[in-house]
Amino acid sequence: MSDDSYVFEGPADEPAAPRDNNPPQTVSELSFALKRTLEDRFGHVRLRGEISKVNRHASGHVYLTLKDDKAAIDGVVWKGSARGLGVQPETGLEVIVTGKITSYPGRSSYQIVIETMEAAGAGALLAQLERLKVKLQGEGLFDPARKQPIPTFPAVIGVITSPTGAVIRDILHRIAERWPCRVIVWPVVVQGDAACGQVA
């Protein structure tokens, strides 16, 4: 066979680059995957801890930290849940809360969204009541000189409720039946986000 039988056909093909079996994720992809995992795994938890760093936001939400002797976790009580808590959050109070764990991808942090809160035992509740009593005493609210005699029967009754519907009719009927007197109705909405502010 002569040397002329070998024909040059150009350079050999480049070897294929090895495929990456672990492609990089974006920060957002990882953060949202962690969020889903936390919410699926810890959809309902009960925690016992001491409250610290209570921050009541103008929106009505309450931000706080729950801690024990070794760890701490941030918590939030949304406005809709804050009104119905068994006890109000107060620094130093030991509580049992229920809620769900979630994360905030923007800061790569996790927290508990608190739905219910109760004092961790009668001792904690009594301690909270005692602190409130001391505070009110300091304001002079228990001073006997401030007390006013309570009349045997009312001359005027004030009712804060919706001016329409069966409830106000029932209230007026019962008052007229048991003790006829002047009734002042202060109209408010009794449902929805505006109710709390109007009633207060």
N, C-alpha and C positions, 0 to 999 in steps of 0.2 A: 504494500500500500504506500503510495507516495505521500509526501507531506502536503500536497495540494488537496487531499481529501478532507482536511480539517478547515472548516469555514468559520471565521470570526463572526459571531452574532451579537456582539455588544456586551456591556457589563452584566454581570450576574445580578439577579433581583436582590434588593436589600432584604435581610431577614425581618420578618414581621415583629413589631414591638410587642413585648409581652403584655397581655391584657391584665389590667389592675382589677383584682377580685375584691378590692375594698375601696371603691371610689370615694373621694372626699364629699362630705355633706356640707351644706351651708350652715352658718350659725343658726339661721331661722329654722331650718329643717330639724336640727338637733333639739333646739329649744322647744318647738311645738311637739316633737315626739316625746320629750320628757314630760311635757304638760299632760299629754294624753295618757301616758303611763301612770303618772301620779293620780290623776282623776279616776282612772279605771281601777287602780289598786286600792286607793284610799277614798272611795266615794262616800263613806260614812265612818267617822271615828268619834270616840269619846276621849277627852283629855282632862287630866287633873293638873292644875298648876296655879302658881301665884301670878296675879296681874301686875304688870308694871308698864310704865310709859303710855298712859291712856291719853289719847288725842281725839277730842270730839270735833269733827270737821263741820264747817258751816252748812254743808250739804245734808247733815244728819247722820252721816256714816261715822262709826267709831273705830279708830285704829288703836291697837294695843299690842303688848307682848305678853306671852305666857311663858313662865320659866319654872324650873326646879333647880336643884343644887348643881346639876351638871350640864344643862342645855336650855335653850330658849327658842321659841318659834313666834314669828309675827302672826297677828290675827286681825281680821276685819269683821265688823258687824255692819251689814248694810242697813240703811235707814229703815226699811220695811220690817226688819227683824229687831232693831234696837228698841222699839216701843214695847215689844212683847216679852222682853227678857225677864226671867224670874228674879234676878237681882241686877242692879245697875253696875257697870264696870267701875271699879275703884282701885287705885294703886294699893297694893298690899293685901288685897282680898284673895283668899284661896277659893277657887271655883272648879266646877266640873262643867265642861262645855261639850256640845256635840256640833259636828259640822263636817265639811269635806276639805281635803287638802287639794290645793291647786298651785300653779306657779304663775309668775309674771315674767314672760319671756324677755320683755324689754330690759330687765335687770338680772335675769337668771337667778331669781330668788323664789322661794316657795313660802306659802302661808296657809293658815286655816281660815276658811270662811265660816264664821260662827253663826249657828242658827238658834241654839238655846244655851242658856247659862243659868246655873244654880250655885248657891253657896255650898262649899264642900263641908257639910256637916253643920249642926246647930251652933257650934262654937264660932264658926266663921260668920254666920249670920248675926249672932248676938254681938260679935265684935264690931260688925258694920253698923248695927243699930246704936251701939254705945258711942261710936265715933260721931254719928249723926246727932245724937243727943247732946254731946259736948259742943258740937258746932252750933246748934240752935240755942243752947244755953248761953254761949258766948255772944250771940246776937241779941240776947235778952228776951227771947220769945217765950220763956217759961216764967217770966217775972209776974207774980200775982197782981201787981198794979196794972198790968196790961189786960187782965182777964175781964170779960164783960158778962153780965148775967144773961143767961139764955132764957127767953120767954117760954112759957108753958105751951103756947100755941103760936104758930106763925101768923103774922098779919099779911105778909107778902111772900110768895114763893117764886123763885126764878128758875126757869127751865132752859137749858142750853140743848137744843136739838133741831132737827129739820122741821120747818114750819108746816110741811105737808106730810101726808101719810098717816097710817094707822097708829103709829107710836104716840104722836102728840095728842090725837083724839082720845086714846086710852088714858094718858096722863091727866088730861083735863077732866075726863069723866071721873077718875078715881079721886082727884082733889075735891071736886064738887060734891062727891058722895060722902067723903070722910071729914073734910074740914073746908067748907066754902071760904075762900079768901081771894085776894087779888093775885093774879098770875102774870108774870112778865116772861115772855118768850124771847129768847135771843136766838135768831135764826143762824144756823151753821149747816155745812155739809157734814154728813156723818160717815161717809165712805170715801175712799180714794186718798191720794197723797196730800190734798189740801185739808183734810179733816183734822189732823193733829194740831196744826197751827191755828185753825179757826176755833176749835174747842178750847185750846189753851188760852 
